[in-house]
């Protein structure tokens, strides 16, 4: 399945194809859990397919047997609902900076209404939910965050790894504010990669906010409509400046963030469509064939790494659509796929 934040509905338009020896079908499972739920769909030039790509499993299970197959893709989500897949009754999400993310349940064990508040980084409080006696709610938060309870009793919650499910305002139990574990050393945040896509035709500068001093340190520049992959850690905070003003919290491993999406104007949207159409119009089919007796790696020379390496076994072929002027790199693949540079660029 595809990303939920942008792929509620996806469109595939077949622009052109050539030298096709066997139909190349997209197989989509409608997820209804019955026999015959998998559908194979082929396209001819000019035909398009709409499908719910964030909900339905889909793939092409066979390699392309042909010279080239050029598609245009578009993705949509409900307007004004960036988290459209969540139920209106979904648990509240605390999205500010923090440590490791976790979930816990809070139950009202008192005799009257309980009011739950989250403490912001500025020291103020934002309401989370009101619970009737015996009612419970699930909260998604981060290690180190603080909540206060008012109403049927006055108490506080500090989120930690052993918090588990809590019953608030239970007269037979000690206060929740006493449940903080004594001096605990958490391991360093997990390292991860973050893929950033600039959604506007302006240069965006990315800054890392140093956790101790809160000072910004510039780490990357992304051209208009460009993209970059950066190394970071879970829980770190980034700022985008220039093209727009945006704060990012690294909360998921190997995630993709669309930056400046909130700043897109109608003119930006039209201009980007024209750029994409112009790129598609310049696309040329390229086929690589490995004539060596060892496996080689082929990748596009973009950022100096082999992240997108495609392995070619002896005698195998690899077809891709590309644009004039782009370089491809070829090297013997020793199995690691690491290293930097382009030992032998192909124009």
N, C-alpha and C positions, 0 to 999 in steps of 0.2 A: 504494500500500500504506500501512498504518497503522504507528504506532509499535510497535517490537518489545517495549519494556519493559512494556507493559500490554495489548497487543492480540493475544495468541496466538490467542484465540477471541473472536469478536464476535457479539452478538445484536442483531437488529432486531425490535421488536414494533410492528406497525402498530396504533395506538390508535384512529385515526379518519381519515376522508377524506371529502371532499365536493365536488360540482361537477366531478367528474373527466371530462374529455372524451376522454382517451386514457390507457391503462394506463401507469403510470410504473415501468418495470422497473429493478431493480438487475442489472447485468451483471457476473458474476464469472468470471475466468479461472482454471481449476484448475491452471495452470502445468505441465501434463503434456507440453506440447510436441507435441500431436497435433491433427489436424483435429477440430473440434467441442469444443475445450477451453473455449470461452466459453459460459456459461450465463446466460440471462435469466430472472430470477425476479420475479414480481409477488406482492403481498400484499393480502389483504383484512383489514378490521378484526378483530383477535383472532388473526391468524396471526403466527407469528414465523419468523425465518430465522437459522440459525447458519452461520458461515463463518470461515475462517482469514484474518483481515483483514491480518495482518502478513506473510503469505506470498503471498496471491493478489491479483493486480491486480483492482480493482473500481471501478465508477463508474456513474453514471446519465448516459448520453450525450445524453439529450434533456431540455430544460427541462420543468418541470411544466406541464401543460395542464389546469388546474383551479383550484378555489377554495382548497383547503387539503389538506395531507397530513401528519398528525401521527404521528411515530414515537418510540418509547422505545428508547434504546441502552444496552447493558451490555457490558463488556469483561472478559476473564479471562486469567490466566496461571497456569502451574503453581505450586502452593503451595511456598514455600521456595526457588524458583529464579528470582530476579529477572533473571538473564541466561540464561534457558532456551534461547535460540536458539544459544548457543555450544556447540561440541563440547567434551567433557571433555578433549580434547587440544588445545584452542585455545591460542594463544600467551599467556604471562602478560601481564597488564596492570598497569602501575604507575600508580596512580590519584591519588597525592598531587599537591600544587601544583607547577607548573613552567612552562616556556615552551611553545614550539610542540611539538605531539605528532608523533612520527614512529615508524617501524618499522625495525628492523635485524636481521640474522641474526648469530648467534654460533656459530662452529664450533670444536670441540675439535681443535686441531692437534698435541696432545701425545700421549704414549705411555700415559697412564693417565687415570683419571677427573678431570674438571674440575668444580669447584663454583662456581656463579655466585651472587653476593650483590648485593642492591640496598641502597644507603645511604639510610636514612630521614632526615627533616628533623631528628630528634632526635640524629642522629649514629651511631645503631646500624645493624646490618645485618640484613636479612631474606633468607632463602634464596629463590632464584628457580627454579633447576633444576640438576640434575646431568647432565653429558654424558659419554658413553663416548667413547673415541678415535674421531675421524672423524664423530661425531654432531653435528648442529647444531640450533638452536632459533631461533624468531622472537620478538623482544621488542618490545613496544609501550611506549614511554617518552616522556620530554619532554626538550627541549633544556636542558642544565645539570645533569641528573641524573648520579649517579656509581654505578658498579658495581665490585666487586672480584672477582678470580679467585683461587681457591686450589685446591690439589690437585696436578695435574701441573706447575704453575708458579705463581708469585705475580705478579699483574699488576693493572692497574686500567683502567677504561674511563670516560671522560667523554663524555656524549652531546652531539654537535654536528651541525650541518646537513650536513657533508660526511662523516659517519662511514661510511655505507654498510655493506656486509657485512664482518665481521671474522673472521679466523682467529686464535684465541688460542693462546698457548703454542707458536708456530711458531719453532723455534730458528734458522731462516734469516732471520727478519724482526725488525725492531726492536720493543721492547715497545709494547704498545697505549697505555700511559700517556704515551708521547711523541707521540701523534697529535692532541693538542689544538691547534687553530689558534691562532696568535699574535694577541693583542689584536684581538678582533672586536667590532664594534658591531652588534648585532641591531636591526632596526627595531622601533618600538613595537608592542605587541600589537594585533591586529586588533579593531576595535570591532564589537559585535554586540548583539543583543537577547536577553533571557532571559525566558521566560514561566513564571511561578510559580503553581502551583495548591495551595492549602491544603487538605489532605485531612481535617482535623478541625474540630470546631465550637469552636475557640478562636482567639484573636487571635495571629497570628505576627508577630514583628518581624524584619526583615531588616537585617543589618549588612554593610558592605563592610570588608574587612580591608586597610588601607593597606599596600602592599607594603614600603615602607622601614621604617616604625615598627612594623608589625604591630598597630597600634591599630584597634579597631572603630569604624566610623562608621555610625550608623543612617541608612538610606536609604529604607525603605519599611515600612508596616504593612499587613498583609493580614488582613481579617476572617475569621471561621470560614467554611469552604467557599468563600472568595473567591479571586480570582485577580488578578494584576498583571503588567504587562510592564515590565521595567526595562532601561535601557541600561547596558552594561558592556563589558569587554574579555576576549578569550581569555586564559586563564591566571590571571585574578583569582579570589580566594577570597571567598566569602560565608559568613556565619553566620546561622542561624535560632535565635531565642530566643523564650521565652514559651510558645507552644503545644507546643514540643518543642526539643530541642537537636540541631542538625544542621549539618554543614559541607558546602558546595557548592563544587566546582571548575568554573569556566566553561571547558569543553574543546571544545565544539562550537558553531558559529554557529547562531543562531536556534533554540535548543533549548528544550524544555519540561522542567521539573523538578517532580515531585510532592513537595511538602515535607510532612514529618510523617507520611508513609505508614507508617513503622515504628511510629508511636505509636497507630495506629488500634486501638480496642478493638471488641469485638462490639457494645457499646451504641452506639459512634460510627457503626459501619456501619449499624445499624438506623435510627439517627436521620437519617443522610444519605439513606438510601433514602426515608424518610418525607418529607423536605424535597423530594427530587426528584419524588416522586409528587404532592406538593401543588403544586409548580410546574407540572407537566404538566397537572394538573386545572384550573389557572387559565389555561392557554394559550388565546389567542384568535387566529383567523386575521385577518391584515391584508393588504390589497392596495393597492399604490401604482400609480397610472397617471400618466405624464408627459404633461400637456396642453400643455407648452411646445414651442416650435420649436427648443429647444437641449437638449443633454444635461445632466441634473442628477445630482447625487450624493445618495444617501440612506444614512444610517448611524445606528446607535443611539447616543444621547448617554450614553456610559459614562464615559470618562476624558478627554474633551476633545479627542481626536484623531480622525482619519478613517481609522484603520487598517482598519476593516471596511466601508469605503464600497462601496456597490453602484451601478454606473453605470446610468442609465436613459436610453436614447435617446428622441427624440420619438415619442410614441405607444406606448412600451413599458410593460409592467406588471411588478411585482415583488411576489411573495407571500411572507409570512413568518409564523411563529407567534410570538407575543409574550405578555407579561403586562400586566394593567392597571397603569397608573401609570408605565410606561416611556415615555421620550420618544424621538422620532426627529428627526433634523436633515435639512434639505434645503437645498442650495445649488447654484448653477451650477457644474458641474465644468469647470475650466479645463485638465484633463489631468494636473495634478501630484498632486492628492489630498493635498496637505500642509496645513499650517496647523493652528490649534487653534480651539476655540470652536464654538459652535452658532449660526449666523447666524439661523436660523429654526426653532425647535423646534416639533414637532408633538406635542401631548399624545396 
